[in-house]
Amino acid sequence: MSDLESRIADTMLAKLRERDSSLGPDDLTRPVADLDLDSLDLIELHQQLERELQLKGDLTLTAGFAYLDDFSTYFAKLASGE
């Protein structure tokens, strides 16, 4: 796992563990609906990733992500300039 991927995963795990401290790395690929995340949680996750990576993402795009790993893929691409 690259440094960038680790930073994204750590940021996402920190947000997930605010809701449920038992969640771990395996939960980062689960559907958002399975984790009972609401729209505010998803906005906060988006904002935390923006702060961590010091970039600006498209909130209207990430709001429609069905899986947590969609966030990882999206922010990794943004950070790498793809």
N, C-alpha and C positions, 0 to 999 in steps of 0.2 A: 504494500500500500504506500503510495507516495505521500509526501508531507501534506500536499493539498488535500488529498482524499482523507487523510487522518484528521486534519483540521475541520473538514466538513462533517465527518462522522462524529467527532467529539462535540461539535456545536449542536448537532442534531440530537445526540444522546442526552446532552445536558437539558435540552428542552423537553424531551420525552420523560426524563426522570423527574421533572417538576410535577408531572401528573402521576407517575408510577415509578417508584425507585427501583422496582425489580426488573425494569426493562433493560435490555442489553443490546449488543451489536447485531444479534440475529433479528431484532425487531426493526432494524432500519430498512428492511425490504418488504415489510408488511403493508397492506392497504391502509390508507389513512382512516377509512371507516372502521376498520377492525380495532383501531387504537382509541376510538372515541374522541378524536380531535375535532374541535369545532372551528369555525372560521377565524375566530380570534387567535386560537392556537396556531393556525397556519400562517396568519399575518405575522405573529410574533416570531415564528420559526424563520420566515422569509427575512424579517428585519435582523434577526440575530446572525443569519448567514451573511447578509449584506455588511454588517458591522465587522464580523470576523474577517471577511475577505476584502473589505474596503472597496466595494463596488456597488453598483445599482442594478437591481433586477427588475423584471416586469411582474408586478404583483398580480395583474389581471391574468397573466399566464400561469403563474404558480398556484393561484387559487383553484385552478381546475385539475391539479395533479391528483391522481387517484392513489399513487403509491409513493412512499417516502423516498425510495431510490430515484424517483423522478426529480426530486429536489437535488439530490447528490449529483446526478448527471447534468442537470441544468446549470447549477452553480459551478461545477468543475469546468464546463465548457466556457462559461462567462469568464472565469478567472484565468483560463488559459488562452483567451482571446479567440476562440473558435466561433 
